Amino acid sequence: MSGSEKATVAVRSLARQIAANENDVPTSQATGEPYRNVYNALSQTHLPTLAAAGIIIYDPKRQKVSAGANLDAASIIIEMTTPTVQLLFDEKEHATEDTIIGD
């Protein structure tokens, strides 16, 4: 592959992998309604939004996705903020547990 070619991923493959991860099953078993729900959400909402932000390049006619100009920046932001988000969710859980225990 030359430097000008970009690796692409089929939306079907992406949806199958996400459905498998969400349902804790092998990709070969990510079928039916869970797969369709993910596929529709990707095609109708998530991929167009990510494409508008320049994070991916989404070709809805070919149903293919490739890296956009802002993918590296988005990846860095996610890496940097994930620990903070996790900490906030952990604190929220502890606050809820304290409220339940205190009642």
Secondary structure, DSSP 8 states (H G I E B T S, - for coil): --TT---EEEHHHHHHHHHHHHHTS-GGG--HHHHHHHHHHIIIIIHHHHHHTTSEEEETTTTEEEE-TTHHHHHHHHHHHHHHHHHHHHHHHHHHHHHHHH-
